[in-house]
Amino acid sequence: MKSTVNEIRQRFDQDVERFSNLETGQSATIDAPLVLDLITRTAAAVNPGATRALDVGCGAGNYTLKLLEVLPDLEVDLVDLSLPMLERARQRIANVTARAGRGFQGDIRDLGFEDGRYDIVVAAASLHHLRSEEEWASVFAKLYHALRPGGSIWISDLIEHSNPKVQALMWERYGEYLAKLKGESYRNDVFAYIEKEDTPRSLMFQIDLLRKTGFRNIEILHKNSVFAAFGGVK
Ligand SMILES: C[S@@+](CC[C@H](N)C(=O)[O-])C[C@H]1O[C@@H](n2cnc3c(N)ncnc32)[C@H](O)[C@@H]1O
């Protein structure tokens, strides 16, 4: 049985510190600092005049803080299941900008946004908590409608592979990365919570879904082992 939304929220409530380092990003993610940089600079390159953004599953605010480095006048609305995460994000963001956006504590599946409100949407390491195909389709559609025409979405996330042999190889490589980073018991802990909590989809599933939802100019910015960064334009 996979974790419920409540269980996911409770785990993240206890894990704020791990998501509060802008230099390393979340170190359990391969290439975390590179991807933070790629996603945020690409968003700024595609929408240089952006004034409003949405950070889905903002955690402690790393992606918003990086966005503000390249687009200092941006107002970013934050979404997270976890109140302690949201509070930490708001504190850190208040240190660098007076243009605080709105904070929504809740499940992205249940929230509604004004049509065409945002120039940029980022979703980092959050969408892999979605379960059924219908949930994925409805969240992608919701984010599409929340963007203005010409606005862009940028996603970085854990992914799986449709070929089981490729999946096994990529998983083994990820295990080697984790064991080298902090030892074998750390690897086992991370694998256990992924098994319990996460339902990632393949990069191809997500690219197809972006296209089906209506996005164009779809780009893959990075893919390494079981992580990818990609996005597109409305
Ligand atoms: C792995 S953390 C990543 C945080 C941040 N984006 C980063 O990259 O540093 C995932 C975050 O997504 C949030 N989250 C998970 N499922 C969510 C959902 N269904 N709706 C909103 N937030 C969610 C969690 O509470 C957590 O803070």
The ligand as an SDF file (V2000), in Angstrom:
LIG
                    3D

 27 29  0  0  0  0  0  0  0  0999 V2000
   10.7060   16.2900   -2.5300 C   0  0  0  0  0  0  0  0  0  0  0  0
    9.9980   17.7800   -1.9390 S   0  0  0  0  0  0  0  0  0  0  0  0
   10.6320   18.9820   -3.0790 C   0  0  0  0  0  0  0  0  0  0  0  0
   10.5470   20.3950   -2.5920 C   0  0  0  0  0  0  0  0  0  0  0  0
   11.0600   21.4660   -3.5610 C   0  0  0  0  0  0  0  0  0  0  0  0
   10.2690   21.5260   -4.7810 N   0  0  0  0  0  0  0  0  0  0  0  0
   12.5190   21.2350   -3.8930 C   0  0  0  0  0  0  0  0  0  0  0  0
   12.7930   20.7370   -4.9880 O   0  0  0  0  0  0  0  0  0  0  0  0
   13.3530   21.5460   -3.0410 O   0  0  0  0  0  0  0  0  0  0  0  0
    8.3210   17.5840   -2.4420 C   0  0  0  0  0  0  0  0  0  0  0  0
    7.3510   18.6120   -1.8500 C   0  0  0  0  0  0  0  0  0  0  0  0
    6.0940   18.4300   -2.5050 O   0  0  0  0  0  0  0  0  0  0  0  0
    5.0640   18.4810   -1.5450 C   0  0  0  0  0  0  0  0  0  0  0  0
    3.9480   17.6790   -2.0600 N   0  0  0  0  0  0  0  0  0  0  0  0
    3.8820   16.3270   -2.2140 C   0  0  0  0  0  0  0  0  0  0  0  0
    2.7200   15.9670   -2.7360 N   0  0  0  0  0  0  0  0  0  0  0  0
    2.0040   17.1100   -2.9410 C   0  0  0  0  0  0  0  0  0  0  0  0
    0.6950   17.3840   -3.4290 C   0  0  0  0  0  0  0  0  0  0  0  0
   -0.1090   16.4100   -3.8240 N   0  0  0  0  0  0  0  0  0  0  0  0
    0.2920   18.6670   -3.4750 N   0  0  0  0  0  0  0  0  0  0  0  0
    1.0960   19.6760   -3.0430 C   0  0  0  0  0  0  0  0  0  0  0  0
    2.3440   19.4760   -2.5590 N   0  0  0  0  0  0  0  0  0  0  0  0
    2.7930   18.2050   -2.5140 C   0  0  0  0  0  0  0  0  0  0  0  0
    5.6820   17.9100   -0.2620 C   0  0  0  0  0  0  0  0  0  0  0  0
    5.0110   18.3510    0.8900 O   0  0  0  0  0  0  0  0  0  0  0  0
    7.1230   18.4230   -0.3660 C   0  0  0  0  0  0  0  0  0  0  0  0
    7.3160   19.6330    0.3090 O   0  0  0  0  0  0  0  0  0  0  0  0
  1  2  1  0
  2  3  1  0
  2 10  1  0
  3  4  1  0
  4  5  1  0
  5  6  1  0
  5  7  1  0
  7  8  2  0
  7  9  1  0
 10 11  1  0
 11 12  1  0
 11 26  1  0
 12 13  1  0
 13 14  1  0
 13 24  1  0
 14 15  1  0
 14 23  1  0
 15 16  2  0
 16 17  1  0
 17 18  1  0
 17 23  2  0
 18 19  1  0
 18 20  2  0
 20 21  1  0
 21 22  2  0
 22 23  1  0
 24 25  1  0
 24 26  1  0
 26 27  1  0
M  CHG  2   2   1   9  -1
M  END
$$$$
